[in-house]
Amino acid sequence: MKTYLSLIVKTIVLILILFFTSTTFAQMASNEFTKENLNNWINLVKVDPTGDVFREAEIRCFYILRNELYAAGNFQGINYKKINGIAKFDGISWTQVGNIDKNIVVNSLVEYKGELYAGGSWGIKKWDGIKWESFGMADEKKGYSKGQMLIDVTSNGTIYVRALCVYKDELYAGGTPGLSGTSSASLLRWNGNNWRRAGNKILDLPDITNLKVYNDELYIGSERGWTSKEDTEYYLLVKWDGYNTTKVSFDKPKGNNYDIYYNSSLVTHDDHLFITYGKGGGQGGIIKFDGSKGKNIYEGVSVRSMIIFRNKIFFHGSYIDRLLMMDESEKVKMFEVPIPTNRGVLGVYMNKLYGMTENK
């Protein structure tokens, strides 16, 4: 009975939150993003450090499932509550999602055929409502067999799943080469029964960072976009239609004759794909891509995270520990919001922008 009453109370509170949020949005329509009304449109989630000086705490993924906001990453607490790896927020409070070892790093969440999947340093696991369970994974005692995923573990333990995406009714997993128990495969797909390598060797990228469906094709971002003295084009992404792989090229960005770039975000909005890029030294920017041509709409910092919120682009990046916003005229404004440089992602939930800050 108590559980039932608690559920009713939470439902009423959520309805009230949604009502007042929508009312606030209407009132703010003419002047919605100012430092004066900042608390009305952004919510900072405090994360606790991991206790390991070599592993900085961060939220690596926000995801909405059944009207709740999930946060996953590398942390041992959220908003002063002891939580490891994955948490969910119902509009009122954060709670732990399953029993997760404090050493697990979770990079991506996705819903596939009605169930929640998480990718990270544990490979991929599926949430059954009570616990996280492995599927299609190799058993260390029994060894590796065809159709299973095997995460090769190197001496520094850096091989793991970084991105998940559903494409053409299959679950795709991208990460560091070694996902299939070989030295090269970095993109696999799950058809409900077994894992198989996706595409050809062009898809064996050095380190896949992002997967995004756009124009019915799967776009794949990695750590190794490149330019060189001989190249007049810049390859940051490849795309996959289920049969063929194509390099996606752009005009060469400003920089030296040979630069290694990475892709940190892929966002679709208004029939365009927005692409972030960056490299060491803080150089980078944002590309607006229409499926055939890409336009550099921002060149300034190495962009680490980006999201579209109320038709504006919000982002942050290296060497700038503040939140940046680009409006429709492509002018950039900075807000005095303490977003950690190089870490954390942005999310949207209940008409608010969510970001990460450190619990110091």
N, C-alpha and C positions, 0 to 999 in steps of 0.2 A: 504493500500500500504506500509506504514511504517513497519507494522508487518511482511509483506511478505519479504521486503528487509532485516529486522533484522534477519529473519529465514535463509535467504540465506547466510548472513555474518557469522552467528553462524555455519552453516554447513561447510562453507569453512574453518573456523578456526579449527573446530574439525578434518577435513580431514588433515590439516597441522600438528595438534598435533599428530594424529595417525602416520603420515608419519615420523615425526622427532623422535617420540618415538621409532618406529621400527628400524630406522636408528641407534639411540643411543644404542639400545639393541644389534645390530650386532657389533657395535664398542666395546661394553663392554664385549662381550662374553668370552674373555679370562681372564678378571680381573674385574668382574662385581660388586663386593661388597667391596668397600674400603671406608675409611673415606674421601679420596680425591674426589671421584665421588659420594658421599652420596646424594647430591642434585639431582642427575640424577635418583635415584631409589626410593627415599622415599619422601612423602609429608605429613607434619604434619598439622592436622586440629586443629585450636585453638578454644576451647569451653569456653564460659563465665559461671561463677558461677550462681547458681540459686537464690541467695539472701537469701536462707535458710541455716543456718549454719549446720543443721542436714542432708542436702541432697547435697552430693558432685556432681559437674557437671561431666558428662561422656557421651561418645558415647557407647551405648550398642549393636549396630548392624550396620554393613555396608551391603548394598544389591544393586545389579545391576539390573535395570529394564529398558528395551528399551534404552540401551546405556547411561543411566544416573546413577550416583552413589547416593544412598540414605543413609543418616545417621540418626539414631534414638537413642533416649536415654533420658537423663535428663540434659537439658541445656536450657539456655535462650539467647544464641547467638553463632554464628559460624563465625570465621574469621572477627570479629568486626561488624557483621550484627545481628540485633535483630531477632532471630528465636527461636521458642519454639518447642521442642519435635521431629519434623521430618523436615529434609531439603533434598534437592536434588541438585546435582552438575552436570553441563553439560559439564565440561571440562574448563569452564571459570569462572563461578560464582555460589554461593550458593543461593538458594531461599527457602522460606517457602512452605511447602506442607500442605495446608489447615489451618483452624483456630483452633489452639490447645491451650487449657488452660495451663498456665504456671506451674500448679501443676501436669499435666499429666506426667507419666513416661512411655516411650515406650521401650519395651525390644526386640521385634522381628518383622521382616517383611518377607512376603512371597507372591509369586504370585500363585493364585489358579484360574484356569479356566479363565485366561486372566485378572484377576483383582488383585489389591494390597490389602493385609490385614495386619493389624497392631495389635499386642498384647501387653498389658501392664496393667497399673493400671485402665484403662477404660474397661477392658475385651478385646473384639476384635471388631474392626471396619473395614469397607470396604471403600476404596477410590473410589468415583464415578467420579473423574476427577475435581470436584469442591469442594466437602466437604466430611468429614468422616461421615459415617452413620452406625448405629447399625443394626445387623441382628441376628435373633435367640436369642435375649437377653430378659431377663425378664424385664417387666415394673414395676417399684417400686409401682405405683399406682394400677395396675391391679393384681400384684402378679406373682408368679411363676407357670408355667404349664409345662407338659411333652414336651420335645423337645426344651426347651429354656435353655440358659446358665444363671445361676445366680451366681454372684460373692459375696460370703459371705464377709461381712466387719466386721473384728474384731476391737477391741478397738484401736489397733495400725495401722490398715489399711494396713496390709502387704500381704493380699491375692490378687493375681493377676496373669495374664498370663505371663509366662516367655519365652516360646518357642513355635514356630509354625513350622509345617512341612506338606508337602503333601505326602501321602502314599496310594497307591492303590486307587487313584482317590478320596480320602477323605482328608479333612483338619483336622489335629490333633492339639490340643492345650494342652500344659502342663504348670503346675504352682504349686501354693500352694494348698493343700487340701481345698476343699470348692468351687471348680469351678462349681459344679452342684447343689449347694444349699444344699449339705450334708456336713458332717464333714470329709469325707474321700476321695472322688474322686478328683484326681489331673491330670487325663488325659481324655480328651473328644475328640470325632470325629464328624465332620460335613459332612453329605452326600449330602448337597445341599438343604435339607428341614428342618432338625432338628438335634439337638445335642443328642448324646447318650454316655454313659459311655464306655470306651474302655477296653476290656478284663475283667480280674478278679481282685480280691483285691491285687494281687501281684503288679499290676500296680499303686496301690494307694500309691505312694512313698511320703515321708515326704515333699519334695520340688523338683519338676522336674526342671532341669536347661537347658537340651539340648535334642534335637530330631534330629536323623540323619539316613537316609536310607543307608544301606550297605548290599550287597549280598541279595537284595530283602527282607530284614527284617528291622524293625524299632528299632533302638537302643535308649535307654532312659537313660540319665544321671540324677543324683540327688545330693542333698546335703548330702546324708547319706550312702555312702559306708562304710563298717565296717570290722574290724578284732576283734578277741577276743582270749582269752587264749585257748579256745576249737577249734577255727577255724584254719585250715591250709591253707585255701584259702581266697582270698580277693574279695568281691563282690562290684563292683563299678557301674555296669550297669545291666539293664535287656533288653531283646530283645523280640519283639512281631512280629509274622508272620501273624497277622490278625485273628488267632484262638487260639494260645498257647503262653504262656509267659515262658521265660527261664532266669535264673540268669546267668550272664556272670562273670566267676571267673578268677582271676589271682593269681600268686604267691604273698604271703604276702610281702608288702613293708617294708622297715626298719622303725622302730618306737617302740612305747611302746606296751604293751600287748593288750591294747584296745585303738584304735584311730578311730575317726570319720573323714572321708575324704569327699570331694566334687568333682564333675566333672565340669570343667569350659569350655572345648572345645571338640568337636568331629569333626574331619576332615578326609575326604577320599582322598586317593592319591595312585596311582600306585598299585591298588588292595589291599590296606591295610586301616585299620581304625586307625587313630592316636588319642590317648585319653590322656587328661591331668588330673592330680589329684593334690590335695593339702589339707592342713589342717592348723589349727592354729599353730603358731610358725614358719611358713615358710617352713615346710617340704612338699615335693611333687615331681612331675616329669612328664615324658611322656612315654606312653606305645605304642608300635607298634604292632598291632593285625592283624593276617592274617585270621581270621574267626574261628580259632580253638585254637591257642596259642598266648599269649601276651608276648612281650619282653620289659623289662624296658630299654629304650635307653637313658634315662636321669634321674638322681636323684640329685637334688640340691636345687631347690626352689619350693615353692608352685606356680605352673604355673597358670596364670590368663587368658591369651589369646594366641592363637596359630594359625598360618596360613602357608600354603605351598606356596612359591613364587619362581618361577624359580628353582624348584626342591630342594629348601632349606627350612628348617623349621625355621620360625621366631617366637619368643615368648617373653613374659616378665612375671614377677611375683612378689610375695611379697618380700619386702625389697631390691629389685633391680630396681632402677628407670632408667634403661637403656635397650636398645633393644638387645636381644640375638639371635644368628643364629647358627643352627646346620647344618653342611654340610653332604655329602654322607658318609663320614667316621665316622660320629657321634661325631666329634669334635665341641666344642662350642666356639664361638667367641662373644665378647661383643662390641657393637658400642656405641659411645658417643651420643646417641639420647635420649633426655629427655622425656621418656615415664613414666607417673605417675604410681607408684606402686599400685597394687590392683584394678586398674580401667582402663576402656577403652578397646576396641577391635581393631583388625587389619583387614584390608581389602585390596583388589587388584582392581585396576581400570586403564585402559589404560597403562598397563605394568609398573605401579608404585605401590609401597607398601604404603598404607595409615595407619596412626596412629593418636592418639590423644595427644594433649598437652594442658596445661592449659593457659588461657589468664590471666596472672597475671599483 
